């Protein structure tokens, strides 16, 4: 136990050191390179309707310095007047056809670790968390734009107040950020744009794509939206948990009814703004599924496959159990779960 505690403490300290180091690096790189002229990005097609998303509402401060190795990038703050500074980090693809290679915008929202750190260094950016060049980075096939949105998350800063919960406001801030990006990189104006939203970032991704489609001279930008583990309407989605668990073989019909009952109670509490009660019930949901719905040792945060006799064959103990006690698995499916 002590060993595990030491490992956890060391991991937390390491993450803090890495985060602090990156923060120092970013502030060391910043220069007074404010660009108040967006070079006509408000009126990309000459239609004169740039005011739709606010002329002169922002400028951009590009960061520069010795950099992080040989892979080119742009790091910058979009300074949104009266709101704060949106941090973004862009890596052009290493593919020779940059202007036609898809551009990925990555958003995480308020959930998880901001994309400038986790998605960038921890997942698929050109460097890993140890600042080594990553093999098979996405930058080999796509241009990558990581945005710490909303303001107040990651390296993005708020001028005052709390992190916004207004989706329209967050979307407008992202519009300004994209405009500032294209003002520095006009060569990507017609590159296919794919907006990725993970967790809470899914709300922003969908809203951003819809907003872009409503602005004539930006409507050509979004090509697709990708949602990963999206938090769009979590209370409503929760009402389908019983169906989901039954389809994957973790519970039976009676278990499904039990899970749907508590899920509907949580959804009703949210709709009636009884958030404290809803949150308390949500915290107890995992225990409820295992103790009252017939599941065995189910981790709701890590359900990765459907339970079948074939999917359990990889466990040597399961193989022996199938050989010796095949009838048990026919009539008592919970044993099947126990040996998964």
N, C-alpha and C positions, 0 to 999 in steps of 0.2 A: 504493500500500500504506500509506504514511504517512497519507494522508488517511483511509483506512478505519479505521486504528488510532485516529486522533484522534476520529473519529465514535463509535467503540465506547466509548472512554474517557469522552467527553462524555456519552453515554447512561447509562453506569454511574453517573457522578457525579450526573447529574440524578435518577436513580431513588433514590439514597441521600439526596439533599437532600429529595425529596418525602416519602420514608419518614420521615426524621427530623422534618420539619415536622409531619406528621400525628401522630407520636408525642408531640411537644411539645404539640400542640393537645389531644390526648386527656388527657394528664396535667394540663394546665392546667384542663380542664373538670371533673375529678373533684371530687366533693363528698362529705361524710360523710352520705350519704343511704342508710344501710343499712336494708334492710327484712327483718326476721326473721319477720314475719308474712306468710304468703303468701295470706291472705284466703280460705282454704278451697280452694286449688287442689289440695291433696292429696286432696280428697274432692269432686270436681266434681259428682258426681251424688248425693252423700249416702249412698254405699254403705258408707262407713267403712273402705275398704280402701286408704287412701292410703299406709299403711306399706309397700306393695309396692315402692315406689321410694324409700323413705327419708325419713321426716319429719325435719325439723330438721337435714338434712345440708347445707344451703346457705342463703345469703341473697343478696341482690342489692344492688349499689351502682350507682345510676343516676348517669350523668354529666350535667352541665348547664352552661350558660354562654351566651355570645352566639350560638353555633351557626354554621352554614355557609350562611347565606342564608335564604330565605323558606320553603323546603321543610321541613315538620316531620319529626322523626326522634326516635328514642330510642337512645342508646348507653349500654351498661351492662356491668358485670362481674358474673357469677354467681360468688360466692365459695363454692367447694366445699371443705368442711372437710377438712383433711388432704391435699388434693390440689393446689389452686391456684385461679386465677381465670380463668374463661372469658369472653373478650370477645365481645360481639355488638353488631350495629348494625342497627337496624330502621327502615325507611321505610314508613309507611302509604301505601296507594295514594291517588292523587289522584282516583280514581273516587269518585263520591258515595255508592256503596253499599259502604262499607268492610267491614262485618261479614259480608257474603256474597261479597265478592271473594276469589278464591284467594290464599292466603298461600304464598309460596315460601321455603323454607329452603335456603340454598346452602352446600355443604360442599366443601372441596378436600382435606382431609386434610394429609398431610405433603409432598405433591407440589406443585410450582408455587408461585406467589405466593398468600398468604392472601387469602380472599375479601373481607376488609374493605378491601383495597387494590385487587387486580386486578379481581375481578368487580364491585366497587362503583364504583370510579373509572375502571377501564380497559375495562369491557365494557358494562354496561347500567344502572348506578345513575343517580340523577337528576343527578349532576354528573360531568363528565369529569375527566381528570387535571389539567387547568388550572383546575379549579373553576368552569368555565362550565356553565350549565344544558344538559343533553344533550337534543337533539331525539329524540323517540320512545324515551324511557326506558321500561323495563318497569314502572316505578312508575305509569305511566298506566293500566295494566290489572291490576296485581298489587301486593300488599303484599310487601315484600322483607325477609328476615331473613338477614343474613350472620353466620355463626358461625365464628370462628377456632378450629377443633378439629382435632386434639386439643390438650390443654394443652401449652404450650411452643411453639406455632406462632403466627405473627402477633403480635398484642398480648395473646394469652392467656399467662399466666405459670404456671410450675410452682413449687410450694412447695419441693420438693427432688427430686433424682434426674433421670432422663432421660425423654424423651418416651415415653409408654406405647406398647407394641406389643400390648397386650391389648385385643382388640376389644370384649369385654364391658364392660371398665372404661371405654373411650372412650364406649360407648353409654350407660352409666349417667350419665356426665358430661353427655352431651347431653340426657338425660331431665331432669336437674336444671336444665339451662339452659332448656329449653322450659317447665318448670314456673315458673321465675322470670319468663320472658317473659310467660306468661299471667297471672301474679299482678299484673303491671303493666298488662296489656292484656286484661282479661277479655272485652272486646267481640269478640275474635277467636276465642273458644273454639269456635265452630261455623262458622268460615270454612273452606272446603276447604283442606287442607294438602297441598302437594306438596313432596316432599323431593328436591332435586337433588344428585347426587354426581358430581364430576368427578375423574378420576384416582383416587388413593387414597381420596378422599371417597366414591366409589361403595360401598366396603365399609361405611362408616359409615351411608350413606343406607339401604342395604338392612337393615342390622342395627337401625337406629333404628326404621324402619317396622315391622319384625317385633316389636320389643320393645313398641312402643306398642300393637300389636294384642293383645298378651298381658296388658295391664293394663286391666281392665274399664272404669274411668272415663276412660281415655284412648284406648280402641280406636276411638272415632269420629273421631279427629283425622286420621290419614293417609288421603288420598284417592288419592295416586299417588306413584310413585317414578320419577325420571328419571335415567338414567345417561349420562354423556358421557365417552367415551374411558376407560371404567372399568378400574381395576386390581383385579380380583376374585381371579383365580387366574392370574397372568401366565405362569407356566411352562407351565401346561396350555393356555392360549390360544395360546401360541407354537407348539404342535404343529400348529395349523391354518394357519400362515403360508404353507406351500407351496400348499395348496388355494386360499387367498385370492389369492396372486400369480398363480396359473395362471388362475383365474376372471377376473381383471382383465386378462389378456393380457400380463403382464410376463415370464412364463417359460412354457416348454412342460412336457410331462409328465416329461421327464428332469430338468429343473430343479426341478420339484416334488418328485421323489423325493430329490434332493440336499438340498433345504431341509428336508424332513421328517426326513431322517436326522439332521442336526445339531440340529434343534429337539428331537427325541426324546432326543438325548444331553444337551442342556441340561436338559430336564425331569427326566430320571433323576438328573442331578447334584443338582438342587434337592431332589428327594425323598429322596436319600441324604445331604442336608445338606453336600454338597461345594460350598458357596456360592462360594468363590473361583474354582474351576474353571468353574462355571456363569457367573459374571459375566464372566470373561475370554472365554469363548466367545460370550457375548452381545455383547460389545463388537466382536467380529470378524464378527458376523453380516452387517452391511451390506456389508462388503467381500466376504464369501463369496458373497452373492447376486449381486453384480455380476461376480465373477471366476470363480465355479465353477458357477453355476446358469443361465448364459446370459442374464442380464438386462444391460441397458446403462444406466448412470447412474441407477439407481433409488435414490431417497431414501426409506428405509423410514419416516421421520418425516413424510413429506408425500406420501401417495398419496391423491389426491382424486377420481380418475375412472377408469373402465374405458377401456383403450386400444382404439380401433377406428379404422377408416379415416376415419369421419365425425368422431371427436373430434380427429383430427389436422389437419383441414382448415383450422383457424384460423391455422396457421403457413404463411407464404408460401413458405418453402423446402420444406415438406412438399408443398404443392400442386404446385410445379414437379416435385418428385421423383415424385409419383404420375403426372403427365402423361407424363414422359419414361421412367420406369422402372417401369411397373406390375407387370412380371413379378418384379422383385426382391422386392417386398412380398409376393408370393404364396409365394415359396420361401425367402426369408431374412427372417423376421419381425423379427430383431434390428435391421435397418436402420430398421424402422418405429419402434422404441423410440428410436433415436438421434436421430430428428428430431422427437420429441415436444416 
